[in-house]
Amino acid sequence: MTKGLNITVTDADVDPIDVLAFKNIKMGANHNPSNNTTTISSIYDGTTEQEINDNFATWKQEYLDYQPTVVALANRKKEYPPIGDQLDMLWHSIDQDAALKQKYFAFHQAILAIKSKHPK
């Protein structure tokens, strides 16, 4: 464990603390969101300041590649059917398959009770 550090990592694109946490670096740190600066005061896993300095850009790219993009999430949201339709699809899939009925017995019975109480 290295204590008494004052390593500062600043990045305009990402919160450095998120990148370091993504890499499972065990540390004591403070993050200032107003300027996207993370100050590391201690490291508990043997990672060195040099390793952070040498690898941060690569780690940042790995973090960005792992994160879903805002555009992808927005496109998915537009294309998903409404949640009610999704649940109806789920219900019909379970209702038509004996193995699924058994596996999701409580769900199936709860919905079946309501459908029986209020038939179309």
Steps between C-alpha positions, in 0.01 A plus 500: 500500500629842404363788706568870494475525122380800310448365149269719293329372188293739289306416186256702293303201369450268797511504877846356571374331816256299286782379275719404796210320669425322171858367512437383860772719644454501875559853615404783725407794281292812473331611181419858412225494235529872428833445323499119455801459724568198717760526774631167626623505859571128544525181294426164661578251222859571395415713198760773461474862396713412197255227397212743525683763297617249238169316461223749565439575131469129420280437802282794401449353153414160647249671730345693210484190282323315780246771569186506286482819300228756549403463134471120524284527811276763339460286186412194708245696699330621180480149356387304804128437506310666787557324834140377508552328164827350623326357806218365282757325278660353810164383631405329174840331471467359851131410458575297185792301645448246780864514612489879523169485687668279759815710518310827535207352690440794736508755217272288283250438780488867601426615146260212435299592810454856376416390146244253640348764725469750213451302176483680165 
